[in-house]
Amino acid sequence: MTGAQSAEKSKKSWMIDTTPLRVVAFRRMWIGNGASFFGFQFTSVAVPVQMFAVTHSPFWVGLLGVAGLVPLLIFGLWGGAVADVVDRRRLLLASSALTWVVTLGLLAQAALGVRSPHLLLALTAIQSVGFAISSPARQSIVPRLVPADMVPAANTLNYTTTTAGGVLGPLAAGLIMGVWSTDTGVTAAYAVDALLFTVTFWATWRLPAIPPVELDGADEKPTAGLRGIVTGLRFLVTQPVLLLSFGIDLIAMVFAMPRALFPAVAQERFGGGAAVGWLFSAIAIGSVLGGLTSGWIGRVRRQGVALVAAVVGWGVAISLSGLAHQLWLMVLLLAVAGAADLVSAVYRQSIMQTFAPDRLRGRLQGVFTVVVAGGPRLGDLRAGATADLTGVGASWVGGGFVAAALALVLASAFPALIRYQPARGATENH
């Protein structure tokens, strides 16, 4: 089969487009990202399990979220500014090294039986710093590795793999916890994460150098300080398409993210037990299935319209799932929402990566990281607070319909997003 025939076949397929994997550098990065995210799921389960075993307090477990969020908000913006100034490969190596050292620290304290909640909070915060710095660099590298017309397919591959890790990782970590005692299981989980992270180092090490683009005299030289961050934000506020893509994501997550209600619904409607696990896995399962049947995503020209439709679909599916009183139906509808979220995530990421010039891509990716990480956490707060006032069902169902309605209002009031189409064959790698 010739290259042209292969490309034509991929264009007609509805299965996930694997064309970007032909680019060796992207393939290595994709393997490394998948391994590290799968491994991180072991740590994300082990840390709260260990914290609860040490303190017997849900409050201390909740503090882990605060310990992770605050550094993310601060260093996400700064990491994006740095990514526009230095070689992104080197920055990714350095920040990944920090994350790996923290994982080794978690492994050491578990193996030694330190049992200190304050140490767990500190290590969680430092680990969040490493993630916040590495994430803008990791995402802004993608358009430098593949042609612009492959960016949606590349992002789909990345999202599908990380979502699959979000399903399989916690299940594997739970199996470890079930086989061994808590202390041994936690230690084993940290060890698995540390081992898999070496794959990320190999993949990053083999990337080509990705230095900042050479600017002409008319462009302002980027800086890694406050001035550089402000420059990125100033550009953002002048670009309606980017602002609207960030805004519609916040609407989807703040008003229609129901995960804070999963424990209560699992107990009240389904008697607890394994139901809560199915609810927490359902959205991710739908995202994986959506990714595996996503061959059409890269062929859509009206990406702004597709983004709005995906967010509306997310909100409606979330609302309908909240009305379900059969577990299988609720899981099915949450999976539909997860598939819509996968589509939304791919287009938001692709619009940002191809619309923004490379000299600002790191800084805007930093803002993107803060929005993506902060939105669901604000959604947890919204869902829980609303449930206390109106009840769990009203908070869940009402939030989804509000998100869908606000997405339509935003798109109608500010049509720049629904008019957006990427320039044919355009790329900003220069």
ZIMOSUL-V295152 format. One record per residue. N is the residue number from 0. PSI is psi in radians with two decimals (none if undefined). OMEGA is omega in degrees with one decimal (none if undefined). Layout:
{{N/PSI/OMEGA} {N/PSI/OMEGA}}
This chain:
{{0/2.23/179.4} {1/2.90/178.1} {2/-0.66/179.4} {3/-0.73/178.4} {4/-0.69/178.6} {5/-0.76/179.1} {6/-0.71/179.6} {7/-0.68/178.5} {8/-0.74/-179.3} {9/-0.53/179.4} {10/-0.54/-176.3} {11/-0.18/-174.7} {12/2.56/173.5} {13/-0.15/176.8} {14/2.86/-175.6} {15/2.38/-177.8} {16/1.98/-178.3} {17/0.20/-178.4} {18/-0.73/179.9} {19/-0.39/-179.5} {20/-0.21/174.6} {21/-0.36/176.1} {22/1.98/-170.1} {23/-0.79/-177.4} {24/-0.76/178.5} {25/-0.69/-179.9} {26/-0.75/178.1} {27/-0.77/-179.9} {28/-0.70/179.3} {29/-0.75/177.5} {30/-0.78/179.8} {31/-0.76/178.6} {32/-0.77/-179.8} {33/-0.76/-179.9} {34/-0.75/-177.3} {35/-0.67/-178.9} {36/-0.69/176.3} {37/-0.78/178.6} {38/-0.67/-178.3} {39/-0.48/178.7} {40/-0.54/176.8} {41/-0.75/178.3} {42/-0.68/-178.1} {43/-0.43/173.9} {44/-0.71/-173.7} {45/-0.67/-176.3} {46/-0.92/178.3} {47/-0.59/176.9} {48/-0.78/179.4} {49/-0.70/179.8} {50/-0.75/179.8} {51/-0.64/178.6} {52/-0.57/-178.5} {53/-0.73/-171.2} {54/-0.41/-172.7} {55/0.58/-175.6} {56/2.07/173.8} {57/-0.49/179.3} {58/-0.78/178.8} {59/-0.65/176.4} {60/-0.72/177.6} {61/-0.55/178.9} {62/-0.39/177.2} {63/-0.64/177.5} {64/-0.72/178.0} {65/-0.74/-179.9} {66/-0.56/178.9} {67/-0.55/-174.1} {68/-0.78/-174.6} {69/-0.87/176.7} {70/-0.56/-179.7} {71/-0.74/-179.9} {72/-0.66/-177.0} {73/-0.94/-172.1} {74/-0.26/174.5} {75/-0.78/178.1} {76/-0.77/-179.0} {77/-0.72/178.7} {78/-0.63/176.7} {79/-0.69/178.1} {80/-0.72/179.4} {81/-0.65/-178.3} {82/-0.35/178.5} {83/-0.08/-173.4} {84/-0.65/-173.7} {85/3.02/173.6} {86/2.10/-174.2} {87/-0.51/176.4} {88/-0.79/-179.7} {89/-0.70/178.3} {90/-0.71/179.5} {91/-0.67/177.1} {92/-0.80/-177.2} {93/-0.80/-178.5} {94/-0.61/176.2} {95/-0.63/176.8} {96/-0.71/178.2} {97/-0.79/179.3} {98/-0.70/-179.3} {99/-0.70/177.6} {100/-0.70/177.8} {101/-0.72/177.7} {102/-0.71/176.3} {103/-0.61/176.2} {104/-0.72/175.8} {105/-0.74/178.5} {106/-0.76/-178.0} {107/-0.80/-177.6} {108/-0.56/176.9} {109/-0.76/-179.2} {110/-0.57/-179.2} {111/-0.11/179.1} {112/0.69/-176.8} {113/-0.78/175.4} {114/0.92/179.0} {115/2.01/178.3} {116/-0.59/179.8} {117/-0.66/177.2} {118/-0.69/177.6} {119/-0.72/177.5} {120/-0.75/-178.4} {121/-0.78/179.9} {122/-0.64/176.9} {123/-0.73/179.6} {124/-0.77/-179.7} {125/-0.68/177.1} {126/-0.67/177.6} {127/-0.59/175.8} {128/-0.82/179.1} {129/-0.75/178.9} {130/-0.74/-177.6} {131/-0.62/179.5} {132/-0.68/-175.5} {133/-0.56/-172.7} {134/-0.83/177.7} {135/-0.70/179.4} {136/-0.77/-177.3} {137/-0.76/-177.1} {138/-0.63/-178.7} {139/-0.18/175.9} {140/-0.56/-170.8} {141/-0.86/-178.9} {142/-0.20/176.0} {143/-0.24/-178.0} {144/-0.54/-176.5} {145/2.71/175.6} {146/2.76/-175.5} {147/-0.62/-177.7} {148/-0.19/176.5} {149/-0.10/-175.0} {150/-0.81/178.0} {151/-0.73/179.3} {152/-0.68/178.3} {153/-0.76/178.2} {154/-0.62/177.6} {155/-0.76/177.2} {156/-0.78/179.9} {157/-0.83/-178.1} {158/-0.70/-179.7} {159/-0.73/-178.9} {160/-0.78/-179.4} {161/-0.61/177.7} {162/-0.69/175.5} {163/-0.68/175.3} {164/-0.60/177.8} {165/-0.39/176.1} {166/-0.89/-173.3} {167/-0.60/-177.8} {168/-0.94/178.6} {169/-0.61/178.1} {170/-0.75/178.3} {171/-0.70/177.8} {172/-0.71/177.1} {173/-0.62/177.2} {174/-0.73/177.8} {175/-0.78/-179.7} {176/-0.56/-179.3} {177/-0.52/-177.4} {178/-0.73/-177.0} {179/2.99/173.3} {180/2.92/-177.2} {181/-0.84/-177.3} {182/-0.81/-179.7} {183/-0.70/180.0} {184/-0.72/178.6} {185/-0.77/179.0} {186/-0.76/178.9} {187/-0.69/179.9} {188/-0.77/177.4} {189/-0.66/-179.3} {190/-0.71/178.2} {191/-0.77/179.4} {192/-0.81/-179.4} {193/-0.70/-179.6} {194/-0.81/-178.3} {195/-0.47/-178.2} {196/-0.39/177.4} {197/-0.50/176.6} {198/-0.67/178.0} {199/-0.74/178.1} {200/-0.76/178.8} {201/-0.82/-177.0} {202/-0.74/-179.4} {203/-0.70/179.9} {204/-0.60/-177.0} {205/-0.05/176.5} {206/2.66/172.5} {207/2.84/174.5} {208/2.43/-179.7} {209/1.27/-178.1} {210/2.92/175.5} {211/2.62/178.3} {212/2.62/176.6} {213/2.23/-176.1} {214/2.60/172.5} {215/3.07/-173.8} {216/-0.33/-176.9} {217/-0.27/-176.4} {218/2.49/177.2} {219/2.31/-179.8} {220/2.23/-178.0} {221/2.63/176.7} {222/2.78/-178.2} {223/0.04/-178.6} {224/-2.87/-178.4} {225/-0.65/-179.9} {226/-0.68/178.5} {227/-0.71/178.2} {228/-0.75/-179.8} {229/-0.67/177.9} {230/-0.76/177.9} {231/-0.75/179.0} {232/-0.64/178.8} {233/-0.70/176.3} {234/-0.74/-177.2} {235/-0.78/-175.0} {236/-0.20/177.3} {237/0.03/-176.4} {238/1.67/-176.3} {239/-0.63/-177.5} {240/-0.81/-179.8} {241/-0.77/178.9} {242/-0.76/-178.6} {243/-0.63/178.3} {244/-0.65/174.9} {245/-0.74/-177.2} {246/-0.70/-177.5} {247/-0.51/174.8} {248/-0.74/177.5} {249/-0.71/177.1} {250/-0.82/-177.7} {251/-0.75/-174.0} {252/-0.71/-176.5} {253/-0.72/-174.0} {254/-0.38/-171.0} {255/0.26/175.8} {256/1.94/-172.0} {257/0.14/-168.0} {258/-0.48/177.6} {259/-0.31/-178.7} {260/-0.12/-176.8} {261/-0.82/-179.4} {262/-0.75/-178.7} {263/-0.77/-179.8} {264/-0.71/178.5} {265/-0.68/-179.2} {266/-0.79/-173.7} {267/-0.71/-174.0} {268/-0.53/-170.9} {269/0.15/174.9} {270/0.33/176.9} {271/-2.50/179.9} {272/-2.40/-175.1} {273/-0.18/-176.5} {274/-0.70/-177.2} {275/-0.61/177.5} {276/-0.72/177.5} {277/-0.69/-179.7} {278/-0.75/-179.8} {279/-0.44/-178.6} {280/-0.32/-168.2} {281/-0.81/-178.2} {282/-0.75/-179.9} {283/-0.67/177.2} {284/-0.76/178.0} {285/-0.66/178.5} {286/-0.71/178.4} {287/-0.85/179.5} {288/-0.68/176.7} {289/-0.70/178.6} {290/-0.68/-178.5} {291/-0.32/178.7} {292/0.62/-170.1} {293/0.34/-178.1} {294/-0.39/-178.3} {295/-0.32/-170.8} {296/-0.78/-178.2} {297/-0.22/-178.5} {298/-0.12/-177.9} {299/2.18/177.9} {300/-0.68/-177.7} {301/1.25/-174.5} {302/-0.57/178.0} {303/-0.77/177.1} {304/-0.75/179.9} {305/-0.66/178.3} {306/-0.82/179.5} {307/-0.78/179.9} {308/-0.68/-180.0} {309/-0.71/179.7} {310/-0.70/176.3} {311/-0.76/177.6} {312/-0.70/175.9} {313/-0.88/-177.1} {314/-0.77/-179.4} {315/-0.76/179.9} {316/-0.68/177.5} {317/-0.79/-179.7} {318/-0.81/-179.7} {319/-0.62/178.0} {320/-0.59/178.8} {321/-0.35/178.3} {322/-0.23/-174.9} {323/2.46/176.6} {324/0.19/170.7} {325/2.31/-175.3} {326/-0.76/-177.3} {327/-0.65/-179.2} {328/-0.72/178.3} {329/-0.76/179.0} {330/-0.73/179.3} {331/-0.81/-178.7} {332/-0.62/174.7} {333/-0.62/176.8} {334/-0.67/175.0} {335/-0.76/176.5} {336/-0.70/179.3} {337/-0.67/176.7} {338/-0.73/177.2} {339/-0.65/179.4} {340/-0.65/176.7} {341/-0.80/179.0} {342/-0.80/179.0} {343/-0.79/-178.0} {344/-0.74/-179.2} {345/-0.78/-177.9} {346/-0.67/177.0} {347/-0.81/-179.5} {348/-0.75/-177.6} {349/-0.71/177.8} {350/-0.79/-179.6} {351/-0.78/-175.0} {352/-0.62/-176.7} {353/-0.38/-178.9} {354/-0.67/-176.2} {355/2.45/174.7} {356/2.64/-175.2} {357/-0.60/-177.1} {358/-0.31/178.6} {359/-0.01/-170.7} {360/-0.68/179.1} {361/-0.80/-179.4} {362/-0.73/178.3} {363/-0.57/175.3} {364/-0.57/175.2} {365/-0.77/175.7} {366/-0.72/179.4} {367/-0.75/179.3} {368/-0.76/179.4} {369/-0.74/-179.7} {370/-0.82/-177.2} {371/-0.66/-179.4} {372/-0.63/-175.7} {373/-0.56/-177.8} {374/-0.92/179.5} {375/-0.59/178.4} {376/-0.69/173.4} {377/-0.60/176.5} {378/-0.68/175.6} {379/-0.77/179.8} {380/-0.78/-180.0} {381/-0.81/-177.3} {382/-0.78/-178.8} {383/-0.76/-179.2} {384/-0.73/179.8} {385/-0.65/179.5} {386/-0.63/177.7} {387/-0.52/-177.0} {388/-0.70/-171.0} {389/-0.21/-175.0} {390/2.72/-175.3} {391/-0.80/-177.2} {392/-0.78/-179.2} {393/-0.68/178.7} {394/-0.77/-178.1} {395/-1.00/-174.6} {396/-0.81/-178.4} {397/-0.69/-179.9} {398/-0.71/179.7} {399/-0.78/179.1} {400/-0.65/177.4} {401/-0.74/179.5} {402/-0.79/179.8} {403/-0.75/-179.0} {404/-0.77/-179.4} {405/-0.61/177.5} {406/-0.74/177.7} {407/-0.72/178.7} {408/-0.78/-179.9} {409/-0.78/-178.9} {410/-0.62/-179.9} {411/-0.70/-177.2} {412/-0.56/-178.3} {413/1.50/-169.9} {414/0.02/-179.0} {415/-0.63/-177.4} {416/-0.81/-177.0} {417/-0.28/176.2} {418/-0.22/-170.9} {419/2.32/169.4} {420/2.40/177.5} {421/2.55/176.6} {422/2.42/-176.8} {423/2.14/175.6} {424/0.13/-177.8} {425/2.54/174.0} {426/2.61/-175.8} {427/0.67/-176.2} {428/-0.09/-178.4} {429/none/none}}
